[in-house]
Amino acid sequence: MLLPLFLLLACDPSAASPGGTSAPGTATAPAVTATASPPPYPTAEPTPRPDLPAFPTEDGDWSNANGGHANTRARESAITEATVQRLGEAWAVPIHGIGPYGGAAGAPVVQGGVVYLEDLQSNVMAIDLRTGEALWRYEVGIPVSGPNGPAVGGGYVVASAGGRTVMALDSTTGDLAWQADLALDGFQPHIAGDVVLVGTGSLAHVAGNSGVIYALELETGAPRWKFQVVEEGFWGNPDVNSGGGVWGTPAVDLERGVAYFGTGNAGPYPGTVDYPNASSRPGDNLYTSSLIALDLETGELRWHHQAAPHGLFDHDFQASPLLATLDGGPDAEGGPRQVVIGSGKLGRVLAVDVDTQEVVWDTPVGVHQNDDLREIPPGEVVEVYPGIFGGVETPMAATGDRVFAAVVNLPTRHSATGHGALDGSSALLNAGDRTAIRDGTGELVALDAETGEVLWSVTLDSPPFGGATVVGDLVFTATFAGVISAHRVQDGAEVWRMEAGGGINAWPAVQDDTILWPIGLGGAPRLLALRLAE
């Protein structure tokens, strides 16, 4: 579950706090610097990108958290290896809604030349893409943990507003159009045609709570359907068990009428004093740590793949899935096959055929240690990689024949009883106390889309909580230490970096020649627009 991650981020000395925030209209962003990365930037023409059918670039506005419905986070752009040295700050807009977890933890969206951003007090602002001029701001003032952010479509900006509420604002004026109630606090929604899809689960570590996925009518907010992730009965013990938070936005196949979600882990983990080693929840604990395919019209479960049955640790499969077409399908002609690619804090990336539900490949990424344990010996403490803030925390990207994942290498020390926990909430907090986030490192990894083979991996000296995003022939990521870097798609070589002047636990949107990156931590949280100098 992601909630304690942002609690720890807020404890970083560089993080903003409500008492240290500048007054509205007076905050100034520190200077940012962009530098060519060693070795010296090559002057030769960049290596041609492969011309393959997999992962077509999604054109148009970046209107949902990960671009379009396929979630590939990939855009053609004038920003390429040949031009990236001219990339720098075009404008920066201060983020004033600072919660206990920083200023931003999610993605902005763009439509019609307007950028929409939600901060961690659930306030939404509209900004001119070219100039950075503020157009309107809707105040909510309810702090949330994130990841949150808006989606835009049909004349509405839709966002979770904390307090178990989803709101729709008029995209031109910022006036409130409707509100809808949820069972738990929601996360960043996704607009697909006339429906809003939103997952919940910020309190899915509390006994008797499950993540729930909602489909709401875009025009009115009226409920169309909802899907509870944890099976009815909470695996026999609703007074103890919980789980299945839905943190990431779905991939949507409008032709098939299917929405694909990743789900969070089962709890308590690893256990409690009365129920060590998850003995309160026997069985697979469906549908936690799973890829689930839901009918877009009815919410009916079409199929699922559970990546971590009866997970002992906090190994969510929460990352937003990707949709892709690969060569070499299972039919006699070996034609193309449609796959959905998922990942999460368990530190594996896998591809599943959407027609046959066959796992095409399943590849571990990052460091793994003791994560295959089925139980922890009584009285012992084990160090587990990925830890509760490790693995693939944030969205992946894909282009050409490659999938890109930002991986966090960070362990957690676990015991069979959750270090003497009385319930799932205290087990979670005890695990957080035994995870040294500032000691974490990371990797940016490229995988072959057809086989899952790791093609290259680049070491990062800080956890990459900024996800992966493909821009032109480059893949960008960002770290908790506040470094944004660009790497060649072909071999991972770093060709550009920027010290952003604040820690990053959010991921960008890309529109035309502009990258829009929230800098949520540090003394001056802000939305940073990066653009090529003329």
N, C-alpha and C positions, 0 to 999 in steps of 0.2 A: 504494500500500500504506500502511496506517495505522501500522505499527510505529514509524517514526521520528517521527511526530507526537507521541506520548506521551513519547519520549525528549527532544524539545525542550521539551515542557511541563514536564518535570521540572527543566529547567535554569532555569526562571523563578525570580526571587528570592523570589516569594511561595509557591512550591511547598513542600510538606512533604518532609522527608527522613527516613530512618530514624533518624538521630541526633537529630533535633529533635522527635520524637514524644513526647507525654506518656505517662506510664505508664497502663496500662489502669485505667479507673475514675476517673482524676483529671483527664482532659482536659475543658476547658470551652470551649464555643463562644463566639466573640465576639458581641456584640449585633448584631442585624440590624435594619435600618430599612426601612420601606416608605413610599413617598411618592407622592402624586398627581403625575402628570407634567404638564408644561406642554403646551398651554394648560390653564387650570383645568378640573378635572373637571366635565363637564356634569351638571346636575341633572335634565334632562329624561329621559323614558323612552327606553330604547335603541331603535335602529332595528330593526324586526322582521327576523328572519332569514328567508331564502327557504325556502319549503316545497317542496322538490324531491326527487325520488326518489333522486338520486345520493348515494352515501356515507352510508348509514344509520348512525346512531350504534350502536356495538356495546355492548350492555348486559352486565351481569354483572361478574364479577371481572376485574381486570387481571392475568391469569395468565401472559401471555407478554410479551415485551419491549415490544411496541407495542400492547398491549391484547388484541384478539382476532385471529382468523385473517386478517382483511382488512387489518390493519396501519394503520387510518385514524388512530389516536392521537387520537380524538375522543370526548368524553363530555359528556352533559348534566350539569349541576351547578347547585347553588345559587350557585356562583361565577359571576357575570355582570358586565356593565358596571355594572349598578345597585347591585351589592353589593361589588365588588372592593376598595373603599377600606377595608373591614373585614378584608381578608385579611392575616394575619400569622402569626408562628411559633406553632405549637401545642406542638411539642417538637422536640428535636434529639438524635440519638444519635451519639456519637463513632465515627469509623471508625479503628480502630487498625492494621489491616493495610495499612501503607504500603509500596508498592513503589517502584522507581526512577522510576515514571511517575505518582505520586500515589496517591490513596486509592480512587478509583472512576472507571470509564470504561464505563458501561453503564446499564441501567435496573433498578430494583427491580421486583418483582412482588407481587401481593396475591391472597390467597384466604382466604375464611372469616374475615375480620377480622384476618388476620396478614400482615405485610409481610416479604418475604424479600429480602435484599441480599447480594451478593458483593463483596468488596473486591479490591484488586489484589495481594493475596497469596493469593487463591483461598479465603479464609475466608468461610463463609456464616453469617449470623445471621438469627434470626427475632424479630420485634418486634410487639408489640400495636399495631394500627392506631390505636386511640383514645387510648392513654395513652403510647405510646413505651416501655413496659416491655420489657426484653430477656427473651425466652422461652427461647432456647437459642442456642448458637454452636458451629459445627463448624470446628475448626482444621485448616488445610492447610499454610499457610506457604510456598507456592511462588509467587514473584513472576511476574506475567504482564503483557503489554503492554496487553491489552484490545483492542477492547471485549468485556467479559465481563459475566456476570450469570446469574441463575437463570431457570428456568421451573418452574411448579408445576401439578400435575394428577395425578389418580389416586392421591393419597396420597403422592406423591413430590415432592421438590424436586430438580431436575436442573441441574447446572452443570458447566462445564469446569473442571478442577482443575489446569491446568498439567501439565507433564511428559507431555503427549500422552495425557491421561486425562479421561474423563467420569465423573462420580459421581452417584449417586442417593441422597438422604437421605430418611429417614422425615419427612414434613412436620410431624408432631406432636412427635416426640422429637429429631430431628436425628441419629438413628443411621444409620450407613452401611448401605445396602441392597445396592448393587452398584457395580462399577467396570468400565469398558470402555476398551480401548486404541485410540488413533487414530494416524494416520501423522504428523500434525503437531499442534501446540497448537491447541485448538479455541476457539471463540468462544461467544457466548451462544446456548444451544439454544432450540428451539421445540417444544412438545408439541402434537401433533395426534392426538387420539383415543388409540390405543394405541401410538403411535410417537413417538420423539424424533428431531428433525432438527437436525443440528449441522454447521456449516461449519468448515473448518480453513484454515490458510495463513499463520501468523505468520512462517514462514521461506520463504515462496513467492518471495522474491527470491534465494534460494540456488540455484545451478545444479542442475538435475535434480529440483527440487521443484515440485509442483503443489498447488494447493488441492484438497481432497477434501470432498465432501458425504457424510455418513453418515446412514442411518436405522437406529435401534436400537429394540429392543423395550422398551417402557416398563417392563414387569414385571421384566425380567431383564438388560437391557443387551445381549442377544444381537444380533449384526448382522443386519439384514434386507437391506440393500444398501448399496453405496457408488458414488459417481460421481466420476471424476477429471476435473477441468475441462480441463487441458491435454491435447490429443490425444496418444495413444501415439506415442513417438518424439520428442516435444518439438520438433516442426517441423524435424527433421533434425539437431539438435545438443544432446543432453541434457547434454553437458559444459559448456554455456554457458547455455542457455535455461531459463526458469522462468516461474512466474506463476499467475494465476487464483485468488488467495486469495479466500475467501468470508467476508467480515467481518460482513455483515448477516443478520438472521433472515429466513426466507421468509414470503411470503403463501401461504395454503393454501386451496384450494377443495375442501372435503370432498365436495360433490356430484359434481364432475367427477373427483375423485381426483387432483388435480394440486397440486404445490408449485412456487412460482415463486421463483427465486433471482436475485440480481444477483452478478456475478463481477468480480474484480479484473483489473488490467492484465497485459500480457505484459512479460517482462524478458529481458535487460537493457534499460534505457531511459536516455537515448536510444541508447546504445551503449557500446562499450569501445574500447580502443586497437586491438585486433585486429579488431573488428567495429563500425566506426562506423555511426551511423544505423540501428541494429537490423538490420544485414546478416546477423547470425547466425540470424535467424528470418524467412525469406521467407514471403510469403502473408498470409492474414488473421489467423493465430494463434488459431484456434478453441480453446476457447470462452471466451476472455478478454474482458473489458469487454463482457459480454453479459447479456441477460435470458434465462434458460433455464427451460423448463417440464419438470418431471420427473414421471413417473408415481409416485404416492404409494406404490403397492404394490410396484413392481418397480425403481424408479429409472431406468427407460428414458427417454431423451430424447425427448419428444414434439415439441418445436420450440424454436427459439432465434431471437433477434434480436440481432445484434452491433452495438452502438452505436458502437464505435470499432475498426474493423478495422485490424490492424497498427499499433496505437497506438504513436506515437513517444515519448510522455510518460507520466507516471504518472497516467493518466486512467481510474481505476477506474469501473465502473458498479455500485458495491457497495451503494448505499443499499437498505434493505429495500423491496421493491415494495409497492404498494397495489392492492387490488382494488376495482372500482367498476362500477356500472351507469349507462350514459349513455343519453340519448335519441338518436333519429335514426340507427338502425342501417342497414346496407347493403341490407337486404332491401326488397322492393317496398313494404311497408307502413311502412317507416322506423321499425320498433319499437325497443325498447331493445337495447343491445348491452353485452356484458360486456368490460371492458378491464382490463389490468394496467398500472400506471403506475410507471416506474422512473426513477432518476437516479443521480448519483454525482459523483466528483471531476472529470469532464469538463465539468461546468457546464451540462448540458442535462437537461430533464425531458421525457419522452416517454410517450405512451399507445399501447398495442398491443392490437388486437382479439384476444381469446383464441381465437376460432373461426376467423378468417381470417388471422391474423398480420399484418394490415394495420396500418401505422403511422398512427394517427388524427391525431396531431400530434406535433411535435418542436420544443421551444422552448428557446433559449439563455437562461440566467439569469446575472446577475452580469457581471463584466468578462471580455472575451475579447481576447487579443492573441497572435498567432503560433501559436495552438493548432491551426491547420489546416496547418502546415508538414509536408511529407512527408520533408524532410531538412534538416539544418543545414549551411550551407557550411563546408568544412574551415577550421579556425583561428578561426572566429567564435564569439561567445557571444551568444545571443539571450535576451531576457526573455519568458517565456511566462505568460499568464494563461489559465485557472487554473493556479497552481503546484501543487506536489506536496501541499500541505495546503489547497488551495482547492476551489472548486466546492461541491457539496452533500455535505458530509462526514458528516452525521448525519441521523437519520430525518425524513422528511416527515410531514405530517398532511393531513387532508381532511375537509370537512364541507359540507353543502348542495351548492352547485355549484362549489366551490373547492378547489384544492390549494395547500398552503402549503409553502414550502421555505426553510430557513435557509441562506444562501449566503455562502461565505467568499471575499473578494476579496484575493488574496495571490499575488504572482508568484514564479517560480523562474527563475534564470539557468541555461541549458543549453548544452552544447557537443556536437558530434557524437560525441565519445569519452567522454562522461560525465566531462569534466574530467580526462582521463587515467586513467580507471578500468581496472583489470585484469580485473574481473569485475562481475557484477550487484550484489553486496553493496556494493562500494566505489563503484559508480555511484550507488546509492541514497544512501549517506552523503554523497557529494560534492554531490549535489543538495540534501540537507538543509542542508549548510553554506552554501548559496547561496540560502536562503529565510529572510527576516527576519520571523519569525512575529509579533513584537511590533509590526511596522509594518502588520499586516493590519487590514482593516476587514470589514464585511459588510453584508448586506441580508436583510430578511425579505420574501419575495415571495409574492404571491397570484396564481394563474393560474386562468383559466376552464377548468373541467373538460371542457367540450364542445369547445372550440376551441384550448386552450393559450395563449390571449392573456393577456399580463400585465395584470392588473387594477390592481394597485398594488404599490409597492415602498417599503420604509422603510429608510433608511440606519442602520447600526449602527456605532459607533466602535471595535468590537473584534470579532474573529472569533466568530461564533455557533456554538460547538461544543456547544450544548445542545439542538439539534434544534428541531422545531416540534411543538406540542401544542395541540389545541383543547379548551377547557374552557368550557362554556356558549356564549356568543356572543363569546368572546375566543380569541385565539391567543397562546400563550406561547412565548418563547424565552429563551436565556441565553447569556452570552458568556464568553470566556476571561478577561476583566477582572472577572468576578464579578457582573454585573448581570443580574437576572431582570426581564423586562418583559412586560406584557400589552397586546395591541393589538386594536382592534375588527376583527372578521372582515370587516365591510363595506368599510372604507376604510383600515385599517392604523393609524389614529390611536392613539398610545400613551396609555393611560389610567391606568397604574400601573407602578411599578418598585420594585425592592428591591436594595439593596447587600448582597450575600450574605456578605461578609466572607471570600471565598476564590474562587479561580478555578474555572470550571466546564467540564468536558469530559465530561459525562454528561447523560442525558435522563431525564425524570421518568416516574412512573406516576401515574395519577389514579384515586382510588376515592371514590365518593360526594362528600363536600364537602372532600376532602383531596388536596393535591398533594404528592407525595413526591419531593424533588429531592436527589440526591447532590451535595455540594460537595466535590470531590476534591482541590483544591489549597489552598495556604495553610497557616497555622500550626495550624489545628484542623479537619482534614477531618471531615465529619459527614454524616449523612442528615438533611435538614431537612424537617419536615412543616409545610405551610402550610394554614391553615384559617380560616374566617370567625369573627371574634370574635362572641360572643353579644350 
